[in-house]
Amino acid sequence: MSTNLREALVGLLLDKPNHAYALKQLLAPRVSSSDTVNDGVLYPLLKKLEKEGIISGKEDISPSNRKRTIYSVTDKGKDWFMKWLETDTDEDKSPSYDFFMGNPFLVKVQFFERLPKEMQKEKLTVHLNRTKEKLKKFSEIRSGMMERKAPPYRIALLELGISQQRSNERWLKEQIKILSGN
């Protein structure tokens, strides 16, 4: 489980009480792909947080007439979250090579010399196209955040992600250019 999955979950619930499926959708872009937020992770975590008195659940009926539980943060949970937010817990923890170790593609790039140049170029091109798609999606998300007047730091974090993707795009183009002999 992601080191700060529980904190991200409580933070989202402080923003707005919500049900598990909506939380899963909100959490997915906030955690690494290796920390996938599946039902086997999310529901036990919600139950644990509820048992600890950090959140509470209230039965509700969805617009499609299904039973669901809407979770909200308790006063104890607000205090717990603020204490965590104010500390420097885990802020100094990142791997020395975090710029590629969290990215399976970049781990593979370390060993590209074992592949034929055409396959290297093909993989780089596929990743370049994915990066362009991410940039498009991030721009759409940013527009929505601006319209909703999202908190400035959330917009700034997204802008950091956009900047990183633009840097990735430049790097990928340069690698393809080198492989093409230009």
N, C-alpha and C positions, 0 to 999 in steps of 0.2 A: 504494500500500500504506500502511496506517495506520502512523504514526510509531512506535508501540510494539507493533505486532503481533508482531514476533519476541520481544520481551520478555514479552508476555502468554503467548505459546506456551510459552516456556521456563519461566515461572512455573507454568503449569498442569502441565507435565511434572515439575517439582519436587514438586508436590503428589502426582502419581501418574503413573507411566509409562502410556502410552496409545497407541492406534492413531489413524490420521488421521481416520477418520469421527467417533470420539468427540471428538477435539480440535476438529473443525469445529463440532460441536454446542455444545461448551463455549465456544468463542470467539465464536460468533455474537452473543450478547447483550452481549459486552464491547467490541465495536467498532461504529463508526457504520455505518448502512445503506449509506453510500457506499463503505465499505471492506469490502464483502461478502467473506466468506471462502469463495471457491469453490475448486474443485479446481485451477484454473489458477494460483491464488495459493498455496494451502496446500502442495501437493506440491513445487513448486520451492523454497519456503521451507524445508521439512523437509530436502530434499536439500542445500540450501546450508548449513544449520546442521550437518548431519551432516558435510559436507565440511570445515567449519571446526573440527570436533572439539567442538562445543558439545553436541550430542546424538549418541546412537548408536541404531541400529535393529537389532532382532532379529526374525527371521522367527518367526511363530507361526501356529497354526491356530485359527480362531474356533470357538465352539460349533456354528455351522452348517457347519463343515468347510471354511471358506474360508481361503485364505492371507491373511495380513496382517502388517504390520510393527508391532511395539510399540517405541515410542521412549522413551528415558530420557535424563536429563541426565548428562553426563560430569563428572568432577571439574573439568576446565577450564571447562565450562559453568556449574557452580555458582559458581566464582570470578568468571567474567564477569558472571553475573547479579547477584551480590552487589555487585560494583563499580558496576554500573549502578544498582542499588537505592539504594546509599549516596550517589550523586552527586545534584546538582540538575539534571542534564541534562533539557532540555525542560520543566521544571516551570513556567517563566515564559512559555511559548509558548501563547497562546490569542488568538483574534481578539478585537478590541474588542467586537464584537457577537455573541459566541459563544452567547448565549442564544437567538438565532434563526437565525443563519447556518447552523448545523448541522441545522436543522429546515426541510425544504422547505415545510411547511404555513405556518409563521410567515413565511417569505420571501414567500409568496403574500399573506398577510394585509396586508402593507405596501401592496398595490395593490387591496385589496378595494373601494375607492370606485368602481372601474371596473365592478363587478358590481351587478346589481339586489339590493335589500335582501333579498328572499326567498332568492336564491341564497346571499348571505352567511350568512344565518341557517341555511340548509340545510347549508352547509359547516361552520359552527361546531358544529351539532348532531351531524353525523357525527363530527367530531373529538372532541366531548365524549363520545360513546359509545365511541370508541376509547380515550380516556383512562380511562374507567371500566373497560374491559376490562383495560387495562394495570395499573390499581390492583389489580384482582382477581388477576391473574397474579402481580404483585409480592408480594401478601400470601401467596399460596400458596407462592411461592419462599421467602419469609422464614420461613414455618412449617417448611418442609423444612430450611432452613439451621439453624434453632434446634434441631430434632430431631437433626441431624447434628453439632451443636456446632461449626459453622463458625467460623473465626477472627473475632473481634469486629469488626475493621476491614472485613471483607467484608460483615458484617451491617449495619454502620454506613453503608457505601456504598449498600447497597440501601435503607436507611431514608432516605438523602438522596434517592434516586430516587423513593421513595414520597412524600416531602415535596414534591418538585418536581411530581410528577403531581397531587397534591392542590391545589397552587397553580394549576396549569394548569386543573384542573377548576373552581376558583372563578372564574378569569379568564374562561373560556369561558361559564360560566353568566351572568356579569355582562354579557358582550358580547351574548349572546342576549337577555337582559332589556332592554338598551338598544335593540336592533333591534326588539323587540316593543313598544316604547313604554311600558314599565312603570317 
